Amino acid sequence: MYKYALLLLLMMLTVACNENGENPGETEPNSKTAQGSDMEILAAELRSPWDIEVSGDTFYITEREGNIVTWTEREGLIRESVNTKEAVHQQGEGGLLGFELRPDFEESREAFVYHTYQEGGEIKNRVIVIRLERDGWQEVDVLLEGIPGSRIHNGGRIKIGPDQKLYVTTGDAGSQQTAQQEDSLDGKILRMSLDGSMPDDNPFGNSYVYTLGHRNPQGLAWTEENEMYASEHGSDAHDEINKIEAGNNYGWPEIRGDEEREGMVKPVFHTGTDTWAPSGIAINESKLFVASLRGQALRVMDLNTLEPEIVTDDYGRIRDVIIENEALFFITNNTDGRGTPSEDDDRLVRMNLP
């Protein structure tokens, strides 16, 4: 009799845990799961999407194979080709990656884009200007090319900062030590004027380099006080959130995690032995939202406490996140060969800010 009563009690406890949605295996230590967020899938069947931008009520999403998807509630999803003078090379982590609309996009119809290409049998990356025309997106200018690339670690995020300069993240392209070399463009955050020229106040004379010592940074965002943050893929986990300041050396491959070395800056937060593979980030007031790939969740942390929470882990790999009109939008990344796609992946999802 006692044995059956104990068995019944265990079954009741198991049901209660399932109803509360508790799953200790899905959250990292010392984290919480944010609750009460309404979700809405806006678009589906995206192909390896990478970056989201918004103008008015129109969303623009890059796909690594070389397209930009336009989505509006009225017209739904429209896929348009991007015609570049150097063919988009989708291999490994490369392809059509970062994307940023010009501030005057409604008039100029122009945007900045970062893409991988091949030259002389070598993989490289370039930053160009494209214009939306009747027959798709056309390349109209080159700002910078010859950025070292590889099957891995191409970086690729581009954002216009509060100073109206264009910031570009580049990975180490699998060549670790070049991240420490000021005269190399890989393993860096670059800064340029919107016409591609070098700003006079860059920290290293006659150079696009703004910071160095990066492994594979894929997210950029600024606070209301114009403080700059970047997300970065670490080595053997140890993924990073860095506070970015001009001229700093962020240590790769010499230090990682809590390690210190003179002249190098350690991250404000790292994941230790947990792997997030953080990509796009967005900031709302003091909250930093992080799209994570291998970590398969959208996370948030308060920049004052640096304690992470999982906002949602129901959508698999998350590539990018953006905040517009008091709402948060993110894209999944399950169709790039590293995820387990559902029938309608990949998706653009809208949610209320938690």
Backbone hydrogen bonds in HBPLUS format (Angstrom, degrees):
<---DONOR---> <-ACCEPTOR-->    atom                        ^
c    i                          cat <-CA-CA->   ^        H-A-AA   ^      H-
h    n   atom  resd res      DA  || num        DHA   H-A  angle D-A-AA Bond
n    s   type  num  typ     dist DA aas  dist angle  dist       angle   num
A0005-ALA N   A0001-MET O   3.09 MM   4  6.37 156.3  2.15 149.7 156.4     1
A0006-LEU N   A0002-TYR O   3.01 MM   4  6.23 158.4  2.06 149.2 154.6     2
A0007-LEU N   A0003-LYS O   3.06 MM   4  6.28 156.3  2.11 145.8 152.3     3
A0008-LEU N   A0004-TYR O   2.98 MM   4  6.18 157.6  2.03 147.4 152.8     4
A0009-LEU N   A0005-ALA O   3.02 MM   4  6.28 153.7  2.10 145.9 152.9     5
A0010-LEU N   A0006-LEU O   3.06 MM   4  6.34 157.0  2.12 149.7 155.1     6
A0011-MET N   A0007-LEU O   3.07 MM   4  6.34 155.3  2.13 148.7 155.1     7
A0012-MET N   A0008-LEU O   3.05 MM   4  6.30 153.9  2.12 147.3 153.9     8
A0013-LEU N   A0009-LEU O   3.06 MM   4  6.33 154.9  2.12 148.4 154.8     9
A0014-THR N   A0010-LEU O   3.02 MM   4  6.23 153.4  2.09 146.5 153.6    10
A0015-VAL N   A0011-MET O   3.06 MM   4  6.30 159.9  2.10 149.2 153.6    11
A0016-ALA N   A0012-MET O   3.06 MM   4  6.27 158.8  2.11 145.7 151.4    12
A0017-CYS N   A0013-LEU O   3.03 MM   4  6.28 157.9  2.08 147.9 153.0    13
A0018-ASN N   A0014-THR O   3.06 MM   4  6.31 160.5  2.10 150.0 155.0    14
A0019-GLU N   A0015-VAL O   2.98 MM   4  6.20 157.7  2.04 152.5 158.3    15
A0020-ASN N   A0016-ALA O   3.10 MM   4  6.31 144.3  2.23 143.8 152.9    16
A0022-GLU N   A0017-CYS O   3.30 MM   5  5.71 155.1  2.36 160.4 157.3    17
A0021-GLY N   A0018-ASN O   3.07 MM   3  5.09 152.3  2.15 100.3 108.9    18
A0026-GLU N   A0023-ASN O   2.91 MM   3  5.72 172.6  1.91 134.7 137.2    19
A0310-ILE N   A0032-LYS O   2.74 MM 278  6.28 146.8  1.85 150.0 159.4    20
A0034-ALA N   A0310-ILE O   2.72 MM 276  5.90 147.0  1.82 136.3 147.9    21
A0352-ASN N   A0038-ASP O   3.26 MM 314  5.72 142.7  2.41 141.8 152.4    22
A0040-GLU N   A0350-ARG O   2.74 MM 310  5.06 139.6  1.90 153.1 159.5    23
A0350-ARG N   A0040-GLU O   2.73 MM 310  5.06 173.0  1.73 155.5 157.3    24
A0042-LEU N   A0348-LEU O   2.82 MM 306  5.54 149.8  1.91 150.6 160.2    25
A0043-ALA N   A0348-LEU O   3.42 MM 305  5.04 162.0  2.46 128.7 132.6    26
A0348-LEU N   A0043-ALA O   2.92 MM 305  5.04 157.9  1.97 135.4 140.2    27
A0045-GLU N   A0344-ASP O   2.85 MM 299  5.04 167.2  1.86 137.3 136.4    28
A0046-LEU N   A0346-ASP O   2.94 MM 300  4.61 174.5  1.94 128.8 130.0    29
A0064-ARG N   A0048-SER O   3.09 MM  16  5.78 169.9  2.11 145.4 146.0    30
A0050-TRP N   A0062-THR O   2.85 MM  12  5.54 148.8  1.95 149.1 151.1    31
A0062-THR N   A0051-ASP O   3.08 MM  11  5.39 146.4  2.20 139.5 149.2    32
A0053-GLU N   A0060-TYR O   2.83 MM   7  5.12 145.5  1.94 150.6 159.9    33
A0060-TYR N   A0053-GLU O   2.77 MM   7  5.12 163.6  1.80 154.3 155.1    34
A0055-SER N   A0058-THR O   2.93 MM   3  5.35 162.7  1.96 156.5 162.3    35
A0058-THR N   A0055-SER O   3.01 MM   3  5.35 162.9  2.04 128.0 132.4    36
A0059-PHE N   A0071-TRP O   2.94 MM  12  5.09 173.9  1.94 152.2 154.2    37
A0071-TRP N   A0059-PHE O   2.91 MM  12  5.09 157.0  1.96 141.5 146.7    38
A0061-ILE N   A0069-VAL O   2.86 MM   8  5.02 154.9  1.92 143.8 151.8    39
A0069-VAL N   A0061-ILE O   2.74 MM   8  5.02 162.9  1.76 153.8 152.1    40
A0063-GLU N   A0067-ASN O   2.83 MM   4  5.21 156.1  1.89 158.3 153.1    41
A0066-GLY N   A0063-GLU O   2.97 MM   3  5.85 167.1  1.99 129.9 134.0    42
A0096-LEU N   A0064-ARG O   2.99 MM  32  4.29 159.2  2.03 109.6 116.2    43
A0082-VAL N   A0066-GLY O   3.13 MM  16  5.85 140.5  2.29 169.1 158.7    44
A0068-ILE N   A0080-GLU O   2.87 MM  12  5.44 162.9  1.90 161.0 166.8    45
A0080-GLU N   A0068-ILE O   3.02 MM  12  5.44 165.1  2.04 141.5 146.4    46
A0070-THR N   A0078-ILE O   2.72 MM   8  5.08 169.7  1.73 159.0 161.0    47
A0078-ILE N   A0070-THR O   2.75 MM   8  5.08 156.2  1.80 153.9 161.1    48
A0072-THR N   A0076-GLY O   3.15 MM   4  5.14 151.5  2.23 130.6 136.2    49
A0076-GLY N   A0072-THR O   2.74 MM   4  5.14 140.3  1.89 142.8 150.2    50
A0137-TRP N   A0081-SER O   3.05 MM  56  6.25 163.7  2.08 171.2 167.3    51
A0083-ASN N   A0137-TRP O   2.81 MM  54  6.01 175.7  1.81 159.1 157.7    52
A0139-GLU N   A0083-ASN O   3.01 MM  56  6.20 144.6  2.14 177.6 167.3    53
A0089-HIS N   A0116-THR O   2.80 MM  27  5.29 162.3  1.83 131.2 133.6    54
A0094-GLY N   A0091-GLN O   2.89 MM   3  5.24 166.0  1.91 138.0 137.7    55
A0093-GLU N   A0151-ARG O   2.68 MM  58  5.65 164.7  1.71 148.7 153.9    56
A0116-THR N   A0095-GLY O   2.97 MM  21  4.94 151.0  2.06 125.8 135.1    57
A0097-LEU N   A0114-TYR O   2.93 MM  17  5.55 158.0  1.98 163.2 170.3    58
A0098-GLY N   A0156-GLY O   3.00 MM  58  5.19 120.6  2.36 136.4 145.9    59
A0114-TYR N   A0098-GLY O   2.93 MM  16  5.01 155.0  1.99 140.1 139.5    60
A0100-GLU N   A0112-PHE O   2.93 MM  12  5.11 154.0  1.99 146.3 147.7    61
A0112-PHE N   A0100-GLU O   2.70 MM  12  5.11 169.2  1.71 158.0 159.2    62
A0102-ARG N   A0110-GLU O   3.12 MM   8  5.88 165.7  2.14 142.0 140.1    63
A0105-PHE N   A0102-ARG O   3.00 MM   3  4.89 142.1  2.15 123.2 117.8    64
A0107-GLU N   A0104-ASP O   2.95 MM   3  5.69 144.8  2.08 123.1 132.1    65
A0108-SER N   A0104-ASP O   2.89 MM   4  5.94 170.2  1.90 158.6 159.2    66
A0109-ARG N   A0105-PHE O   2.69 MM   4  4.63 151.5  1.77 128.9 137.0    67
A0132-LEU N   A0109-ARG O   2.81 MM  23  5.40 161.6  1.84 158.6 163.0    68
A0111-ALA N   A0130-ILE O   2.85 MM  19  5.42 150.9  1.94 153.6 160.9    69
A0130-ILE N   A0111-ALA O   2.85 MM  19  5.42 163.3  1.88 155.2 161.0    70
A0113-VAL N   A0128-ILE O   2.98 MM  15  5.55 155.7  2.04 151.6 155.6    71
A0128-ILE N   A0113-VAL O   2.97 MM  15  5.55 163.6  2.00 159.7 164.3    72
A0115-HIS N   A0126-ARG O   3.04 MM  11  5.65 157.2  2.10 154.2 161.1    73
A0126-ARG N   A0115-HIS O   2.93 MM  11  5.65 149.2  2.03 151.7 161.3    74
A0117-TYR N   A0124-LYS O   2.78 MM   7  5.40 160.3  1.82 147.5 150.2    75
A0124-LYS N   A0117-TYR O   2.80 MM   7  5.40 171.6  1.81 161.9 162.7    76
A0119-GLU N   A0122-GLU O   2.84 MM   3  5.27 156.7  1.90 149.1 156.9    77
A0122-GLU N   A0119-GLU O   3.01 MM   3  5.27 164.4  2.03 113.1 117.3    78
A0149-GLY N   A0123-ILE O   3.04 MM  26  4.96 137.3  2.23 140.8 128.6    79
A0125-ASN N   A0147-ILE O   2.72 MM  22  4.85 142.4  1.86 139.9 150.7    80
A0147-ILE N   A0125-ASN O   3.03 MM  22  4.85 147.3  2.14 160.4 151.3    81
A0127-VAL N   A0144-LEU O   2.63 MM  17  5.12 164.7  1.65 161.3 166.5    82
A0143-LEU N   A0127-VAL O   2.90 MM  16  5.53 155.4  1.96 146.3 152.9    83
A0144-LEU N   A0127-VAL O   3.16 MM  17  5.12 161.1  2.20 143.1 143.2    84
A0129-VAL N   A0141-ASP O   2.81 MM  12  4.99 164.9  1.84 141.1 142.6    85
A0140-VAL N   A0129-VAL O   2.85 MM  11  5.70 172.7  1.85 152.1 153.5    86
A0131-ARG N   A0138-GLN O   2.79 MM   7  5.26 151.6  1.87 141.1 149.4    87
A0138-GLN N   A0131-ARG O   2.86 MM   7  5.26 159.9  1.90 145.3 149.3    88
A0133-GLU N   A0136-GLY O   2.83 MM   3  5.28 166.4  1.85 142.6 146.1    89
A0136-GLY N   A0133-GLU O   3.12 MM   3  5.28 152.1  2.20 121.1 117.6    90
A0173-ALA N   A0153-HIS O   2.99 MM  20  4.71 143.7  2.12 141.5 143.4    91
A0156-GLY N   A0169-THR O   2.80 MM  13  5.48 178.0  1.81 138.1 138.5    92
A0169-THR N   A0157-ARG O   2.88 MM  12  5.32 159.7  1.93 156.9 162.9    93
A0159-LYS N   A0167-TYR O   2.96 MM   8  5.30 152.4  2.03 143.5 152.3    94
A0167-TYR N   A0159-LYS O   2.76 MM   8  5.30 176.5  1.76 160.1 161.4    95
A0161-GLY N   A0165-LYS O   2.90 MM   4  5.58 160.7  1.93 165.7 166.8    96
A0164-GLN N   A0161-GLY O   2.93 MM   3  5.31 156.0  1.98 121.0 122.7    97
A0166-LEU N   A0192-MET O   2.76 MM  26  5.24 155.6  1.82 164.0 166.4    98
A0192-MET N   A0166-LEU O   2.92 MM  26  5.24 152.1  2.00 144.0 153.2    99
A0168-VAL N   A0190-LEU O   2.95 MM  22  4.94 155.7  2.01 132.2 137.7   100
A0190-LEU N   A0168-VAL O   2.72 MM  22  4.94 166.1  1.74 153.9 155.4   101
A0170-THR N   A0188-LYS O   2.89 MM  18  5.29 167.3  1.91 163.8 160.4   102
A0187-GLY N   A0171-GLY O   2.76 MM  16  4.44 134.3  1.97 101.6 103.2   103
A0172-ASP N   A0215-ARG O   2.88 MM  43  5.32 153.9  1.95 156.1 148.3   104
A0175-SER N   A0172-ASP O   2.86 MM   3  5.48 165.6  1.88 127.1 129.6   105
A0178-THR N   A0175-SER O   3.30 MM   3  6.03 142.2  2.46 117.5 126.3   106
A0179-ALA N   A0176-GLN O   3.08 MM   3  5.87 161.0  2.12 122.0 127.5   107
A0180-GLN N   A0177-GLN O   3.04 MM   3  5.65 159.6  2.08 115.2 121.3   108
A0181-GLN N   A0178-THR O   3.07 MM   3  4.99 159.6  2.11 102.3 108.8   109
A0213-GLY N   A0179-ALA O   2.89 MM  34  4.81 146.8  2.01 143.8 140.9   110
A0184-SER N   A0181-GLN O   3.14 MM   3  5.56 165.1  2.17 117.5 119.2   111
A0214-HIS N   A0187-GLY O   3.09 MM  27  4.54 163.7  2.12 127.3 124.5   112
A0189-ILE N   A0211-THR O   3.15 MM  22  5.26 156.5  2.21 134.4 135.4   113
A0210-TYR N   A0189-ILE O   2.82 MM  21  5.56 155.7  1.88 156.9 160.4   114
A0211-THR N   A0189-ILE O   3.22 MM  22  5.26 150.8  2.31 139.9 144.3   115
A0191-ARG N   A0208-TYR O   2.84 MM  17  5.40 153.8  1.90 148.7 156.9   116
A0193-SER N   A0197-SER O   2.90 MM   4  5.29 174.2  1.91 159.4 161.1   117
A0196-GLY N   A0193-SER O   2.83 MM   3  5.21 162.3  1.87 118.8 122.3   118
A0202-ASN N   A0199-PRO O   3.30 MM   3  5.66 162.2  2.33 115.7 114.8   119
A0247-GLY N   A0210-TYR O   2.75 MM  37  5.68 164.1  1.77 173.7 176.0   120
A0212-LEU N   A0248-ASN O   3.16 MM  36  6.63 161.5  2.19 155.8 161.5   121
A0250-TYR N   A0212-LEU O   2.85 MM  38  6.22 169.7  1.86 150.3 148.5   122
A0252-TRP N   A0213-GLY O   2.96 MM  39  4.53 151.2  2.04 124.4 116.2   123
A0233-HIS N   A0216-ASN O   3.18 MM  17  5.28 172.9  2.18 124.7 125.2   124
A0218-GLN N   A0231-SER O   3.11 MM  13  5.94 140.7  2.27 130.5 142.2   125
A0231-SER N   A0219-GLY O   3.11 MM  12  4.83 146.8  2.22 115.3 123.6   126
A0221-ALA N   A0229-TYR O   3.08 MM   8  5.44 146.7  2.19 150.7 152.0   127
A0229-TYR N   A0221-ALA O   2.82 MM   8  5.44 164.9  1.84 167.1 169.1   128
A0223-THR N   A0227-GLU O   2.85 MM   4  5.18 149.5  1.94 140.7 150.8   129
A0226-ASN N   A0223-THR O   2.95 MM   3  5.07 153.5  2.02 113.2 114.5   130
A0244-ILE N   A0228-MET O   2.76 MM  16  5.25 153.3  1.83 136.7 144.5   131
A0230-ALA N   A0242-ASN O   2.90 MM  12  5.25 151.1  1.98 147.6 155.2   132
A0242-ASN N   A0230-ALA O   2.85 MM  12  5.25 169.8  1.87 160.8 163.7   133
A0232-GLU N   A0240-GLU O   2.98 MM   8  5.05 146.8  2.09 146.8 144.9   134
A0240-GLU N   A0232-GLU O   2.91 MM   8  5.05 167.4  1.93 149.4 153.4   135
A0238-HIS N   A0272-GLY O   2.73 MM  34  4.57 149.7  1.82 155.2 157.6   136
A0271-THR N   A0239-ASP O   2.99 MM  32  5.33 141.6  2.14 140.2 150.7   137
A0241-ILE N   A0269-PHE O   2.90 MM  28  5.19 150.3  1.99 153.3 150.9   138
A0268-VAL N   A0241-ILE O   3.06 MM  27  6.03 133.8  2.28 150.8 164.0   139
A0269-PHE N   A0241-ILE O   3.36 MM  28  5.19 146.3  2.48 148.0 147.2   140
A0248-ASN N   A0245-GLU O   3.19 MM   3  5.94 162.4  2.22 145.6 146.2   141
A0265-VAL N   A0249-ASN O   2.75 MM  16  6.02 154.8  1.82 156.5 164.7   142
A0254-GLU N   A0251-GLY O   2.56 MM   3  5.38 121.2  1.89 145.6 155.1   143
A0255-ILE N   A0251-GLY O   2.99 MM   4  5.13 152.9  2.07 121.9 129.6   144
A0259-GLU N   A0256-ARG O   3.08 MM   3  5.60 160.5  2.12 138.4 138.9   145
A0264-MET N   A0261-ARG O   3.01 MM   3  5.58 150.0  2.11 146.4 144.5   146
A0274-ASP N   A0271-THR O   3.06 MM   3  5.34 161.0  2.09 135.5 134.2   147
A0295-GLY N   A0276-TRP O   2.95 MM  19  4.00 155.9  2.01 123.4 116.0   148
A0293-LEU N   A0277-ALA O   3.02 MM  16  5.24 171.7  2.03 131.9 134.1   149
A0279-SER N   A0291-ALA O   2.71 MM  12  5.40 166.7  1.72 163.2 164.2   150
A0280-GLY N   A0319-ARG O   2.98 MM  39  6.09 169.3  1.99 153.9 151.2   151
A0291-ALA N   A0280-GLY O   2.94 MM  11  5.40 172.3  1.95 176.0 173.3   152
A0282-ALA N   A0289-PHE O   3.06 MM   7  5.19 147.9  2.17 137.4 144.0   153
A0289-PHE N   A0282-ALA O   2.75 MM   7  5.19 171.9  1.76 169.3 169.5   154
A0284-ASN N   A0287-LYS O   2.91 MM   3  5.24 159.2  1.95 151.5 157.9   155
A0287-LYS N   A0284-ASN O   2.91 MM   3  5.24 164.8  1.93 133.8 134.1   156
A0303-LEU N   A0286-SER O   2.82 MM  17  5.53 172.1  1.83 169.8 172.4   157
A0288-LEU N   A0301-MET O   2.84 MM  13  5.31 174.8  1.84 159.2 159.7   158
A0301-MET N   A0288-LEU O   2.92 MM  13  5.31 145.6  2.04 138.3 149.4   159
A0290-VAL N   A0299-ARG O   2.81 MM   9  5.06 161.7  1.84 136.0 141.0   160
A0299-ARG N   A0290-VAL O   2.95 MM   9  5.06 173.6  1.96 149.6 150.4   161
A0292-SER N   A0297-ALA O   3.11 MM   5  5.58 145.5  2.24 158.8 169.2   162
A0318-ILE N   A0292-SER O   3.08 MM  26  5.25 165.9  2.10 127.0 129.3   163
A0296-GLN N   A0293-LEU O   2.89 MM   3  5.10 154.2  1.96 107.5 116.1   164
A0298-LEU N   A0312-THR O   2.95 MM  14  5.48 161.0  1.98 160.2 166.5   165
A0311-VAL N   A0298-LEU O   2.74 MM  13  5.48 153.7  1.81 151.8 160.4   166
A0312-THR N   A0298-LEU O   3.40 MM  14  5.48 154.4  2.47 137.2 142.5   167
A0300-VAL N   A0309-GLU O   2.93 MM   9  5.36 152.0  2.00 148.3 155.0   168
A0309-GLU N   A0300-VAL O   2.79 MM   9  5.36 146.4  1.90 154.4 165.9   169
A0306-LEU N   A0302-ASP O   2.62 MM   4  5.32 157.5  1.67 162.4 168.9   170
A0333-ASN N   A0317-ARG O   2.76 MM  16  5.05 144.0  1.88 131.5 132.0   171
A0319-ARG N   A0331-ILE O   2.96 MM  12  5.87 158.7  2.01 153.6 160.6   172
A0331-ILE N   A0320-ASP O   3.11 MM  11  5.62 151.4  2.20 144.6 150.1   173
A0322-ILE N   A0329-PHE O   2.85 MM   7  5.34 154.2  1.91 156.3 162.5   174
A0329-PHE N   A0322-ILE O   2.83 MM   7  5.34 166.0  1.85 165.8 169.2   175
A0324-GLU N   A0327-ALA O   2.93 MM   3  5.45 150.3  2.02 151.2 159.8   176
A0327-ALA N   A0324-GLU O   2.95 MM   3  5.45 144.9  2.07 115.5 125.9   177
A0328-LEU N   A0351-MET O   2.98 MM  23  5.35 174.4  1.98 169.4 167.9   178
A0351-MET N   A0328-LEU O   2.83 MM  23  5.35 153.3  1.90 161.7 165.9   179
A0330-PHE N   A0349-VAL O   2.96 MM  19  5.41 153.3  2.03 146.6 155.3   180
A0349-VAL N   A0330-PHE O   2.86 MM  19  5.41 169.6  1.87 164.8 168.5   181
A0332-THR N   A0347-ARG O   3.02 MM  15  5.51 155.2  2.09 151.4 159.4   182
A0345-ASP N   A0342-SER O   3.33 MM   3  5.35 168.1  2.34 106.6 110.1   183
